[in-house]
Amino acid sequence: MRAVTVLATGPQALVQDLGRPGHAHLGVPPSGALDGPALRLANRLVGNAESAAGVEVLLGGLRLRADCSCTVAVTGPAVPVTVNGRARDSHAPVPLADGDVLELGVPDGGLRAYLAVGGGIDVPAELGSRSTDVLSGIGPAPLRAGAELPLGEPVTLPGGADELGPRPVPDELRLPVLLGPRDDWFTDPAAQLAAGSWEVSPDSNRIGLRLAGSVLARAAAFEGVELPSEPVVTGALQVPADGRPVVFLADHPTTGGYPVIGVVPTAALPALAQARPGTRVSLFAQYSDS
Amino acid sequence: MLVEVDSLDQVAAVRAAVLAAADRGDLTGLVELVPAARTVLVSVQPGTNGLTRLRELLADADLTHPPRPARHEVRIPVRYDGPDLQLAAETAGLSVTELVELHSGAEYAVAFTGFAPGFGYLVGLPEPLVQARLDRPRTAVPAGSVGIAGEFTGVYPRSSPGGWRLLGRTELALFDAHREPPALLVPGDTVRFEVVR
């Protein structure tokens, strides 16, 4: 069997693909890689379909051994990569021989690196996806030392010449917010968003990015009003009773009982996967024409 | 798109109208269709003209007469030995036996899911059983617990914190990702509880 064996993990290493959207009516979050473009690139570099499962590595520390010859690629922020102790490039295909040991260091900036392996990580899928959902426990368990990860059969040769290098990780995020559905619950929502300043809280995880800082005040007519639970989407900017907003990420609950003032568009979400606690955040209302 | 309506019946009508349109190929690129208490989330793939089509569909939909879809009935065997049985009976002004008859005699419908995979909010609760949540939620409610809260009754799919008044337990697995379908309860299903002694 083609496989790799996990020798060590850092703070968190999870199998992720592009998730399992389409099950929210059953209470199942979409899950999937938080930095989707990074996982897609890693897969392209090793010749996989973009949707193949790889490993999402939080703050480095992943060490694994190839139990067959295979090609790997590491993407995300710039991150040190070694094979048997010798430096290799990130954002490029790296061939491994049977027995080689690959190690990921800690990125200088950003949080999550992505490892793709030729053939993809072939653990059993649940509800059409191999992603680990930390909210509901669906999907494979978080990786631990000793775990053997089966690989699928490679479908094409490694790509090699993808031009995308590591994206720089900004120390300040300016996030667009499409107002609604509950912007009317807040006094002058666009002005409140523009005037506020926040930073990423250390309580953030794959479920949501918590923003510490300015409090968003409700309009007088909605003070103390309870919202019947309603469905929420990835990117929803939910405002709990304490007024400090949370951006829902891939493992978010499918319904919520606090008003959503607006939604951060999908294209802006991968940057949140890399936002370390303390990153400054500003928000601005964006109006859609649809 | 989040569609807001006035009642659970209208939620069911919106859901039925969208499902019917998708089934007859009149709405392409549907990704999520999620009913809740007074809202329905419909999400479609970007690049399709799904949102425009949805607006047209909903403008034409008759929400006062929800179409009756083919109904799937689920029977859930329950041992009525929950820790809040006495409290719920007293609140309702009934004996425990009467309370169990009332809860197991009614027909329920899955209005929506949420809270956890496979957790269905069931409506159709007889009036005396419409009761407040516990003042202090439990930190751990065992999987399979059958409870009531407000206008809803439901079953906890797995052990979790919870504030519902617990009437009993079922051995049925409410959710299993390896099973097809994974969730026992799907919005629109009819549900009856059967007394296990």
Interface residues (C-beta under 8 A of the other chain):
Chain A: P21 G22 H23 A24 H25 L26 G27 V28 E126 L127 S136 G137 I138 G139 G180 P181 P228 S229 E230 P231 V232 V233 P253 T254 T255 T266 S290
Chain B: L2 E4 V31 E32 L33 V34 P35 A36 A37 R38 T39 V40 L41 S43 P46 L51 F112 T113 G114 F115 A116 P117 G118 F119 R158 F175 A177 H178 P182 A183 V186 P187
